[in-house]
Structure formats: structure tokens, C-alpha cells
Amino acid sequence: MAAGSLGAFWNRWYEHFTRFHLRLAAACFLAGAVFVIAVSQHSGASSSPDACPGRPDDLVIGTGAEIGAGGVRHDVIKEWNDEQRKLKKKPLKATLVEISESSDEQRSELAAAAQSKRCAYDVLLLDVAYITEFARTNYLEKFELDPEKLGGIPERYFLRQSLGTGQVDGERFAVPFAADAPLLYRRTDAPAPPPQDTKRFLELAKEHGYAAQFDDYEGGTVNLLEAILSAQDQKAEDGPVVVDDRGDVVLDEDGNGKKVMDALGAWRDALFTVKDGTRTLRDESVLREESSLQAFRTGRVGYMRNWPFAFNRLAADPLMRDDDGTLRFQVLSFPGTGVLGGVDLAIAKDSPHKEEARDLIYYLVSEDVQERLFACAGYPPVVAALYERYERSGTARTCGELASEGADGAARPSERDTEITGEQLARFAREVHQAVDHARPRPMSAYYATFSQVFRSCLLPVATTTSGAAPDFRHFSDALRDALNGRLRSDDPCRPSAQAG
């Protein structure tokens, strides 16, 4: 080989060699970067407080506002903190942060905190409708239930319906904390008889007045769904269907649009009165959550659809009792098909205190805590054994009795005597248990909040006004399908149609 050729060969070899090592160095750099990121993410998922610099070293619980009187939830958390101080040298202090009474606003704040990755909360109390969204967007830590910490297998420990709310795509992300389903409240000091079925109730409601929660928030969506589901179950195979068992919107099929209009029209008539041939809304207050309670309390209506929280509010009110302590109202099964509600406990994905959060959750779903929250604040328990205890004659313990059994033997200020007797609690427990067992879930979707917004925007006017026009159900159904996929249409999903269905 000539000297020139040999030199050219070595030059080419050197260039190839150099390029190879440059590629190798780049590959090693990238591999190292991926490793560092993975390690840092793993560290962020651990219980190291360094993962969230600047935040207080507390165990923060993000929740809605207290529904019961006396701040019993705060007392329960205080006792957890006292116990932790006895057991540990440097315990974390658990702190309740109350966001809002509205489940819509709670969801917005908790989702914003998760998106910002600011480690704002360790434990989340979530409306069961939003568990799917938070799980699929990776905001929640997976939670495998430990039978030993529950004293039995989860399927026997929890109510069946409530246990299912925390599972998404075959994996558990949340633990039930409080059950929920609608009840019918009837004034016993007015001539408003107990209804036997949906049809009879709607007839009686026209005569005696009816309050519900047909307002522009998640409660309004639930009330609309219940009116439609009640008509569906009444007519069996030929009732209206919004979303089928596969999760597909079918409002524009099989005449479902007209059936939905008929169903909502029947419940609307229960909210209106006819005077001089003109149909008018009985009272604007019968459509709002808080004011519907006030309309019932003051006797402006004989019936009210509401959630279990209303029982304690009413039973603790002197205006709702006779001189001998007898309640002036009765709690009955909802005269139709209810929608399953409730709140679940979950661990935030970015929490630096996951193990402590797990321990706190087991404490909050323990029998003792669940019983106290039920008897003293009206939170329907998720523990099956408590319903068995309270439904048996003579075994229901009142708030005062539970307080006297405390370690110090003294009643706590927040557990003052609400005058709710064991017998009254037992009847209440039976109705709640039945309501939860027969309630139906809302559509499961990571974009349920968007679906709910579109759904009620078009149908609330139908249920609450005499001028609410039927939407074009084909167009409306397409908008709902888009909503279940996280898309809001730019055009009006509620554009009217000359003919529904």
C-alpha cells in the first residue's frame, strides 16, 4: 500500500473512530440523564419531605366543608394527632383543609393542586364521581387494602356498593369513607302521606309541594339522572336511557330523546302549581340545595328529596320537634331510582408522606371512628357491621353514649346531645342502607365533569321551566360523546329541535 493511500486509510479510520466514540458518549449521557430522572421521580414518590421543599411538614387532608354540626371530623383528627404523639418522637400533625361545600369546586381545587405538583395535599376526600378522572390522570397512588388492618376481607368489611367506587380499570385507588344516596323527607305534621311508588309520589307532590336540587352544579346532574332512571325502571325495557351498560351515549337511539323529555316533564310538574290555568314554579327555593332544606323546614313543602346529611341538620333543629321530642318529619326510601354518591379517601401521587397517609386512612375507616361520625354528625358509614348493629333493636348507640365511653369518661363539647335517639338513628340507618344498596352509579369516565356540565346545561331548563325546549338529541348526543372524550364543542350543544328523539 502506498504511503499516500495508507495515510488516507488512517485518516478515514480515525474519523470513523471519533464519530463512534462521540455517539457512544452521547448515548451514555442520555442513559445517565434518564437514570437520574428516574431516581429523582422515585425519590419523589417516597416518604421523603425533601421531595416537596417549602411545604409544612404536616399530613394535609384536602376535603369539602363539614356537613354536620360540632366539627366532629376535626375532633377525630385531633385524637389521631394525640395518639401519634404518644407513639412517636416526631409525629406528623394531620391537618384538615376545608375547600368548599360544592363538590364541583372541591374537584377543581384538588385537580389544580395535582397538576401543579406543589404537594399541597397528602390525603384527598373525593366525590366518587371523580375517582376515575384522578386515577387515569395519575393524580392518585394505588391503594391495596390490607385485610389484617381491616380485621377481615374488604368485601365483607365495606358496603359492596361503596367498595366498588374506588376501583378503576381493575386497580384500587381509593377507600370508601362516607356513603351517600338520596332519601325522601316527609313532614309528618302535614297531610302528606307516604307514597307507594314513583307515580303516586309525583301525584302527591303536585298537591303537597316538593323540594329538590335542580340547580347548575353536580347535584343538579344527579337529580336529572334520577328522574330519568326512575322512568327507566318504571317502564322496564321501554324506559329512557342516556348511557348504556357499555358506557356509550344512546340518547339519539330508540326514541330515547322523547322518553327523556316525558320523564323530566313529569318531575317538573311536581315542582309547579297551576293557578288560573297558568303553570308557575311553586317557589325558586325548591330548586336549590340549602334553600330546599329551608323550604321543607318551614313547611312550605310537604316533601323533600335530599341526601342523608339533611337528617342530622333537621333532627337537631328545635323547630323540627314536638314538645315531647318527636320528630316532625320522617325519612323514607326515595320514590324512584337513586344515584350513588359518597366520598372516598385517596393518597395524592405527589405526597411526601404516603405511609403516614395510609395509616391515617385506615384510622378514618375504623369501626369506632365511622360510628362516631355517623351518630354525631350524620355521615353514613361505609362499614357493613355498623348497619347490622344499628338496624338491630336496642343496639344503636347515640352520640352522647359514645362520648361517655371515651377514655376520660366525659362528653366532649362537639358531641353535645343532639337529642337524636337510638331508635331514630336505627330507622335512619335502615333507610340509608337500603338507599345505598339500590342506587346506581354515574358514568365512569376520566372526563365525567365535562359530561356532567354539558348534560345539565341542556336538560336543567327542561326540568325547571315551562319554556325549556327539547334539544336536537342527535346533536346533543354527539356533544355528550365528545364530552366523555374530554372535548367541549364550540357550537351550542343545546340547539333546539322541532321534534325530540
Salt bridges, closest charged atoms under 4 A:
ASP57 OD1 - HIS353 NE2 3.00
GLU66 OE1 - ARG73 NE 3.69
GLU79 OE1 - ARG372 NH1 2.80
GLU79 OE2 - ARG412 NE 3.14
ASP82 OD2 - LYS78 NZ 3.24
ASP82 OD1 - ARG85 NH2 2.20
GLU98 OE2 - ARG73 NH2 3.15
GLU98 OE2 - HIS74 NE2 3.11
ASP104 OD2 - ARG456 NH2 3.40
GLU109 OE2 - ARG118 NH2 3.11
ASP122 OD2 - ARG55 NH2 2.81
ASP127 OD1 - ARG442 NH2 3.21
GLU133 OE1 - ARG107 NE 2.89
GLU141 OE1 - LYS349 NZ 3.62
ASP169 OD1 - ARG136 NH2 2.87
GLU171 OE2 - LYS142 NZ 2.83
ASP189 OD2 - ARG187 NH2 2.59
GLU203 OE1 - ARG200 NH1 3.19
GLU207 OE2 - HIS208 NE2 3.79
ASP215 OD1 - ARG288 NH1 3.69
ASP216 OD1 - ARG456 NE 2.81
GLU218 OE2 - ARG442 NH1 2.89
GLU226 OE1 - ARG305 NE 2.86
ASP233 OD2 - ARG440 NH1 3.08
ASP238 OD1 - LYS259 NZ 3.08
ASP244 OD2 - ARG246 NH2 3.24
ASP248 OD2 - ARG246 NE 3.59
ASP252 OD1 - ARG481 NH2 2.73
ASP262 OD2 - LYS258 NZ 3.05
ASP269 OD1 - ARG268 NE 3.85
ASP269 OD1 - ARG279 NH1 3.40
ASP283 OD2 - ARG300 NE 2.89
GLU284 OE1 - ARG288 NH2 3.15
GLU290 OE2 - ARG313 NH2 2.47
ASP317 OD2 - ARG297 NE 2.25
ASP322 OD1 - ARG328 NE 2.77
ASP359 OD1 - LYS149 NZ 3.51
GLU367 OE1 - ARG389 NH2 2.80
GLU371 OE1 - ARG389 NH1 2.86
GLU371 OE1 - ARG397 NH2 2.57
GLU391 OE2 - HIS433 ND1 2.72
GLU405 OE1 - ARG397 NH1 2.73
GLU415 OE2 - ARG372 NE 2.05
GLU415 OE1 - ARG412 NH1 3.27
GLU423 OE2 - ARG427 NH1 3.00
ASP437 OD2 - HIS433 NE2 3.60
ASP478 OD1 - ARG481 NH1 2.77
ASP482 OD1 - ARG487 NH2 2.99
ASP482 OD2 - ARG489 NH1 3.09
ASP491 OD2 - HIS475 NE2 3.30
ASP491 OD1 - ARG489 NE 3.27
